[in-house]
Amino acid sequence: MDWRQLVVSAFVGAVIGYTTNWIAIKMLFRPLAAKYLLGLRLPFTPGVIPKEKGRLARSIGDVVSDHLLTNENISKKLQAPEIENKFISYLKDKIEESSSKTIGEVLFVLGTAREEVLAFIKKPFLAALRNEKLQNYLAAGLTPGVMSLLARCPAEMTGTEDFYRAKKGIISFLKRESTRSSLKDFLRNKSAGWSQSTLTLKEALPGPLVEGIRYYINKFGPRVIIVIQDYLELPETKNLLVERIEKFFERNTVNKFMGNVLVLMGKEPGQLADSIVDEVADFFSGEKNRELLMKKIEVLFEQMLDQRICDIISGLDSETRQHIFDALGDYTVNKILSEKVISDILETVEDNLQNSGITWKELLGADDCKVEKYLQRVINKISSSPGFEDRAADLLNYFAGYLFKIRISDVLQFTAYNNSTPVKEKMLYYYRYIVKYHLPGILDFINVNNIVRQRVDELDVQQVEELLLHIIRRELVAITWLGAVLGAFLGITMVVLQVFA
């Protein structure tokens, strides 16, 4: 046997085996696109991986989702004792690291702005406040506290610092321009509603007010008659009457003729005016005439009371009507909110409360059921008012200002964080609950299979090649050299067979 022939055969076989395996491996990735010669596509182009990239993506996705990242495997791994301990240790370290910070600072570190938090919780916050069950729950919760306050006697409160503080607050509230404006608007709206009222003045006005008007008519009516009598005897009144008489006699031919007749009879306009004034004054000076006039005024007043409000108002034009409503509202507000009236009312209330031995509950006739229903109506009315959303947003913003300033350490102290065993148990309970009941749904929602397929499809062929080579580079190199070894072995085998043939 010629040893040189043996070496050459082994070397040639190794080169052939290495080269063929290297070419075969390269043909998995190359060429990247199909090659054409004279319009015909060359076989084995493109390479296997570029050609079957879609199927490869589906296969990888199926393998990962069905055998690697399954719900059972992930859940089992996350519930392993070492993973749970790592989670608790990590969470504890993060809590202790943040304990010196405020809630606002933690949110800022997490990349969440205050406005984002408020915008996130505003809608559920408003929905919760408008929830009927929650409103009833709040009313039921507030009722015992309100009833305990109503069980106190009003006399206990008078003379205390709280009472005078409340009194001062009421005065301050009533003196506000916004209060005056709101009361004026309320009175104007009420007055405008009278234009549709079919009630008479007697039915609409309070009884004491009607009796008070009658009293003032009877008391001041005679004085008014005396004032009229004195007014008629003034020189200025006589001069005005003379001017009116002269204008009357100059108005037309008939009037001028009557004036000339009076002149011939020796009656000048001045004398005529004196005569008229004297006659009217004599009329008012008579006791019976005064009584008849007062009775007539009383009859007119009663007739006015029997008129319907809508009939009275309908006789006015819209401008005059609005002017009267505005003037009435302004006059009423100015009278009600004057310092003297407010002071007199509060002093009267205080005196009555001091002399009263009954409780607020007895004074108001309140019980648990009435108070709870009243609170329900108040809460419902507030939540359905036009400006509720703005006021709720202001309230939320107000509380958020305090909430964001609270330190994590204060929250932990409030939740008894120092008692580590219950806290650790709660953390583990919530962790296991999420992993057991919510993780499968989250993984199904994420859909690992689709994520892997989509990601592989998004890679170009070179990136897929790098990915596969990163995983099986050593194996491919071993296959290449295995081809060389097998080629050398076949070369030696051929020489041996030739020798013994």
C-alpha positions in Angstrom: 0.0 0.0 0.0 1.4 3.4 -1.1 1.1 5.7 2.0 1.2 8.8 -0.3 -1.8 7.6 -2.2 -3.5 7.0 1.2 -2.8 10.6 2.4 -3.9 12.2 -0.9 -7.1 10.2 -0.9 -7.8 11.2 2.7 -7.1 14.9 2.1 -9.2 15.0 -1.1 -12.1 13.2 0.7 -11.9 15.7 3.6 -11.9 18.7 1.3 -14.9 17.4 -0.6 -16.8 16.5 2.6 -16.0 19.9 4.2 -16.9 21.8 1.0 -20.1 20.0 0.3 -21.4 20.5 3.9 -20.3 24.2 3.9 -22.1 24.8 0.7 -25.2 22.9 2.0 -25.2 25.1 5.1 -24.7 28.3 3.1 -27.6 27.3 0.8 -29.8 27.4 3.9 -29.4 31.2 3.9 -28.1 32.1 0.4 -29.0 33.4 -2.0 -31.3 35.9 -0.4 -33.4 36.2 -3.6 -34.2 34.1 -6.6 -31.6 34.0 -9.4 -32.5 33.8 -13.1 -30.6 32.7 -16.2 -32.1 33.4 -19.6 -35.4 34.1 -17.9 -35.4 30.8 -16.0 -35.1 30.6 -12.2 -32.1 28.7 -11.1 -32.9 25.7 -8.8 -32.3 26.1 -5.0 -32.7 29.9 -5.3 -33.5 31.6 -3.0 -32.1 29.7 0.0 -34.2 27.6 2.2 -34.5 30.1 5.1 -35.5 33.1 2.8 -37.9 31.0 0.9 -39.5 29.5 4.0 -39.3 32.5 6.3 -43.1 32.6 6.9 -43.3 28.9 7.7 -40.3 29.3 10.0 -42.0 32.2 11.9 -45.1 30.1 12.4 -43.1 27.1 13.5 -41.1 29.1 16.0 -44.3 30.8 17.3 -45.9 27.4 17.7 -42.9 25.9 19.5 -42.5 28.9 21.9 -46.2 29.1 22.8 -47.0 25.4 22.8 -43.9 24.0 24.5 -41.8 26.9 26.1 -43.9 29.9 27.2 -47.1 28.0 28.1 -49.6 29.3 30.7 -48.8 26.3 32.9 -45.0 26.7 32.7 -45.1 30.5 33.4 -47.6 30.1 36.3 -45.6 27.2 37.8 -42.4 29.2 37.5 -43.8 32.3 39.0 -45.3 30.3 41.9 -42.0 28.7 42.7 -40.8 29.5 46.3 -37.6 31.1 45.1 -39.4 33.4 42.7 -41.9 34.4 45.4 -39.2 35.2 47.8 -37.4 37.3 45.1 -40.6 39.2 44.5 -41.2 39.9 48.1 -37.6 41.0 48.6 -37.7 43.2 45.5 -41.0 44.8 46.6 -39.8 45.4 50.1 -36.6 47.0 48.9 -38.6 49.3 46.6 -41.0 50.3 49.4 -38.2 51.0 51.8 -36.4 53.0 49.1 -39.5 55.1 48.5 -40.5 55.5 52.2 -38.9 58.9 52.5 -40.6 60.3 49.4 -44.1 61.7 49.0 -46.8 60.1 46.9 -46.3 63.0 44.4 -42.6 62.3 44.1 -43.1 58.6 43.6 -45.6 59.3 40.8 -43.1 61.8 39.2 -40.4 59.1 39.3 -42.8 56.7 37.6 -43.3 59.3 34.9 -46.9 60.1 35.9 -47.9 63.7 36.1 -50.4 65.0 38.6 -52.8 66.1 35.8 -52.7 62.6 34.3 -53.6 61.0 37.7 -56.5 63.5 38.1 -57.7 62.9 34.6 -57.5 59.1 35.1 -59.6 59.1 38.3 -62.0 62.0 37.5 -64.4 60.0 35.5 -64.8 57.1 37.9 -64.8 59.6 40.8 -67.8 61.5 39.3 -69.5 58.2 38.4 -69.1 57.0 42.0 -70.5 60.3 43.4 -73.6 59.9 41.2 -74.2 56.3 42.0 -77.5 55.9 43.7 -76.4 53.1 46.0 -73.3 55.0 47.1 -75.5 58.1 47.7 -77.9 56.1 49.9 -74.9 54.5 51.7 -73.5 58.0 52.4 -76.9 59.2 53.6 -77.3 56.2 55.9 -73.8 56.7 57.2 -74.3 60.4 57.9 -77.7 60.0 59.6 -76.4 58.8 63.0 -74.0 61.7 63.2 -76.7 64.2 62.3 -79.2 62.7 64.8 -76.6 63.0 67.6 -76.3 66.7 66.8 -80.0 67.1 66.7 -80.3 65.5 70.1 -78.6 68.5 71.6 -80.6 71.5 73.0 -80.2 74.8 71.1 -79.7 76.5 74.4 -76.4 74.6 75.0 -74.9 76.2 71.9 -75.7 79.8 72.6 -73.0 81.8 74.3 -70.3 79.4 73.1 -67.3 80.3 70.9 -68.6 77.9 68.2 -72.0 79.7 68.2 -70.5 83.1 67.8 -68.1 81.8 65.2 -71.1 80.3 63.3 -73.0 83.6 63.8 -70.0 85.5 62.4 -69.8 83.1 59.4 -73.6 83.6 58.7 -73.1 87.4 58.7 -70.1 87.2 56.5 -71.9 84.9 54.1 -75.0 87.2 53.9 -72.8 90.2 53.3 -71.0 88.6 50.3 -71.8 90.2 46.9 -72.3 86.7 45.5 -75.0 86.0 48.1 -76.8 89.2 47.2 -76.5 88.5 43.6 -77.9 84.9 44.0 -80.8 86.2 46.2 -81.6 88.9 43.6 -81.6 86.3 40.8 -83.8 84.0 42.9 -86.3 86.8 43.6 -86.4 87.9 40.0 -87.1 84.4 38.8 -89.8 84.0 41.4 -91.3 87.4 40.4 -91.2 86.4 36.7 -93.1 83.2 37.6 -95.9 85.3 39.0 -96.9 86.3 35.5 -98.4 82.7 35.2 -100.0 82.6 38.6 -103.8 82.5 38.8 -103.7 83.3 42.5 -105.2 86.5 43.8 -103.1 89.0 45.7 -105.0 88.0 48.9 -104.1 84.3 48.3 -100.5 85.0 47.4 -99.5 87.5 50.1 -99.0 86.3 53.7 -102.0 87.0 55.9 -99.9 89.1 58.4 -98.7 91.3 55.5 -102.2 91.9 54.3 -103.4 92.8 57.8 -100.3 95.1 58.2 -101.2 97.0 55.0 -104.8 97.4 56.2 -103.4 98.7 59.5 -101.2 101.3 57.8 -104.1 102.4 55.5 -106.4 103.0 58.5 -103.6 104.7 60.5 -102.0 106.9 57.8 -105.1 107.4 55.5 -106.3 110.5 57.5 -102.8 111.9 57.6 -102.6 111.6 53.8 -105.9 113.5 53.5 -104.5 116.3 55.7 -101.3 116.4 53.6 -103.4 116.7 50.4 -105.4 119.6 52.1 -102.2 121.4 53.1 -100.8 120.9 49.6 -103.8 122.5 48.0 -103.5 125.6 50.2 -99.8 126.2 49.1 -99.3 129.3 46.9 -97.4 127.1 44.4 -100.4 124.8 44.1 -102.7 127.7 43.4 -100.3 129.1 40.7 -100.2 125.7 39.0 -104.0 125.5 39.1 -104.2 129.1 37.6 -101.9 128.1 34.7 -104.0 125.0 34.0 -107.3 127.0 34.0 -105.8 129.6 31.7 -104.6 126.9 29.3 -108.0 125.3 29.5 -109.9 128.5 28.4 -107.4 129.1 25.6 -107.7 125.6 24.1 -110.5 126.2 21.6 -113.3 128.7 20.7 -115.9 127.2 23.0 -113.4 127.3 26.0 -112.5 130.9 25.1 -116.2 131.8 25.1 -116.7 130.3 28.5 -113.7 132.2 29.8 -115.1 135.5 28.5 -118.4 134.8 30.1 -116.6 134.2 33.5 -114.7 137.4 33.0 -118.0 139.3 32.4 -119.3 137.8 35.6 -116.2 139.2 37.4 -114.4 135.8 37.8 -110.7 135.9 36.9 -108.6 132.6 36.6 -106.9 133.4 39.9 -110.2 133.9 41.6 -111.6 130.7 40.1 -108.6 128.7 41.3 -109.0 130.1 44.8 -112.7 129.1 44.7 -111.8 125.6 43.6 -109.1 125.2 46.2 -111.4 126.5 49.0 -114.1 124.1 47.9 -111.8 121.1 47.8 -110.3 122.1 51.2 -113.7 122.5 52.7 -114.6 119.0 51.3 -111.5 117.3 53.0 -112.1 119.2 56.2 -115.5 117.6 56.7 -115.5 114.6 59.1 -118.1 112.7 57.1 -116.4 113.3 53.8 -113.1 112.0 55.3 -114.9 108.9 56.5 -116.5 108.3 53.1 -113.1 108.8 51.4 -111.4 106.3 53.8 -114.2 103.7 53.1 -113.6 104.2 49.4 -109.9 103.7 49.8 -110.6 100.5 51.8 -113.0 99.2 49.1 -110.4 99.9 46.4 -107.8 98.1 48.4 -110.1 95.0 48.8 -110.8 95.1 45.1 -107.1 95.1 44.4 -106.6 92.1 46.7 -109.2 90.2 44.8 -107.5 90.6 41.4 -105.4 87.7 40.0 -101.7 88.3 39.8 -101.5 87.2 36.1 -104.2 89.8 35.2 -102.4 92.6 37.0 -99.1 91.7 35.3 -100.5 91.1 31.9 -101.6 94.8 31.8 -97.9 95.9 31.9 -95.6 95.9 28.9 -92.5 93.7 29.0 -90.1 96.5 29.7 -92.1 97.9 32.6 -92.7 94.4 34.0 -89.0 93.6 34.0 -88.2 97.0 35.6 -90.7 96.3 38.3 -89.3 92.8 38.9 -85.8 94.1 39.1 -86.7 97.0 41.4 -88.7 94.6 43.7 -85.8 92.2 43.9 -83.3 95.0 44.6 -85.5 96.6 47.2 -86.2 93.2 49.0 -82.6 92.2 49.0 -81.4 95.6 50.3 -84.0 95.4 53.1 -83.4 91.7 54.0 -79.6 91.9 53.9 -79.3 95.2 55.7 -77.0 95.1 58.7 -79.9 96.1 61.1 -82.3 93.4 59.8 -79.6 90.7 59.9 -78.5 91.8 63.4 -82.1 91.9 64.7 -82.9 88.5 63.2 -79.8 86.8 64.7 -80.5 88.4 68.1 -84.1 87.3 68.1 -83.0 83.7 67.2 -80.4 83.7 69.9 -82.9 84.9 72.5 -85.4 82.3 71.5 -82.8 79.6 71.5 -81.6 80.6 75.0 -85.1 80.4 76.4 -85.9 77.1 74.6 -85.7 73.8 76.6 -86.4 71.4 73.7 -83.9 69.7 71.4 -83.2 70.4 67.7 -84.9 67.0 67.0 -88.1 68.1 68.7 -87.9 71.6 67.3 -87.6 70.3 63.7 -89.8 67.2 64.2 -87.0 65.0 62.8 -86.5 61.3 63.0 -84.0 58.8 61.5 -86.1 58.1 58.5 -86.8 61.7 57.7 -83.2 62.8 58.1 -81.9 59.9 55.9 -84.4 60.7 53.2 -83.6 64.4 53.5 -79.8 63.7 53.1 -80.5 61.5 50.1 -82.4 64.3 48.4 -79.6 66.8 49.3 -76.9 64.5 48.0 -78.9 63.7 44.8 -79.7 67.4 44.2 -76.0 68.4 44.6 -74.8 65.6 42.3 -77.3 66.5 39.6 -76.8 70.3 39.7 -75.3 72.0 36.6 -72.0 73.0 38.1 -71.5 69.7 40.0 -68.7 68.4 37.8 -66.7 71.6 38.2 -67.1 71.6 41.9 -66.3 67.9 42.1 -63.1 68.6 40.0 -62.2 71.4 42.4 -62.8 69.1 45.4 -60.7 66.3 43.8 -57.9 68.8 43.0 -58.1 70.1 46.6 -57.7 66.7 48.2 -55.1 65.7 45.6 -52.9 68.6 46.8 -52.9 67.1 50.3 -52.7 63.5 49.1 -49.6 64.1 46.9 -47.8 65.6 49.9 -48.3 62.6 52.1 -45.1 60.6 52.7 -45.0 56.9 51.9 -43.6 56.3 55.4 -46.9 57.8 56.9 -49.0 55.5 54.7 -46.9 52.5 55.7 -47.3 53.4 59.4 -51.0 53.8 58.9 -51.2 50.3 57.3 -49.1 48.7 60.1 -46.2 48.0 57.7 -43.8 47.5 60.6 -45.7 44.3 61.4 -43.9 42.5 58.6 -45.6 39.1 58.9 -49.1 40.2 58.0 -47.8 42.6 55.3 -45.8 39.8 53.8 -48.7 37.5 53.8 -50.9 40.1 52.1 -48.3 40.7 49.5 -48.0 36.9 48.8 -51.8 36.6 48.8 -52.3 39.3 46.1 -49.3 38.0 44.1 -50.6 34.5 44.0 -54.1 35.7 43.3 -52.9 37.6 40.3 -50.7 34.8 39.0 -53.4 32.2 39.5 -56.5 34.0 38.3 -55.4 36.9 36.1 -52.1 35.8 34.5 -53.7 33.2 32.1 -56.1 35.9 30.8 -53.2 38.4 30.4 -51.1 35.8 28.5 -54.1 34.9 26.3 -54.6 38.6 25.6 -51.0 39.1 24.8 -50.9 36.0 22.6 -47.2 34.9 22.7 -47.6 32.9 19.5 -48.6 36.0 17.5 -45.9 38.1 19.0 -43.2 35.6 18.1 -44.6 35.2 14.5 -44.9 38.9 14.0 -41.4 39.6 15.4 -39.8 36.9 13.2 -41.7 38.2 10.1 -40.4 41.7 10.8 -36.8 40.5 10.8 -34.9 40.5 7.4 -33.2 37.4 6.2 -29.8 38.4 7.5 -31.2 39.1 10.9 -32.8 35.6 10.9 -29.5 34.2 9.8 -27.7 35.9 12.7 -30.4 34.7 15.1 -30.1 31.1 14.0 -26.3 31.2 13.8 -26.2 32.7 17.3 -28.1 29.6 18.5 -26.6 26.7 16.4 -23.2 28.2 15.2 -21.2 25.5 17.0 -23.4 22.7 15.7 -23.1 24.0 12.1 -19.3 24.2 12.5 -19.3 20.7 13.9 -21.4 19.4 10.9 -19.0 21.1 8.5 -16.0 19.4 10.1 -17.9 16.1 10.4 -18.2 16.2 6.6 -14.5 16.6 6.3 -13.9 13.6 8.7 -16.4 11.5 6.8 -14.8 12.5 3.4 -11.3 11.6 4.7 -12.6 8.3 6.0 -14.3 7.5 2.6 -11.1 8.4 0.8 -9.0 6.0 3.0 -11.7 3.4 2.6 -11.6 3.6 -1.3 -7.7 3.1 -1.2 -8.0 0.1 1.1 -10.7 -1.4 -1.1 -8.5 -0.9 -4.2 -5.6 -2.7 -2.6 -7.6 -5.8 -1.6 -9.7 -5.8 -4.8 
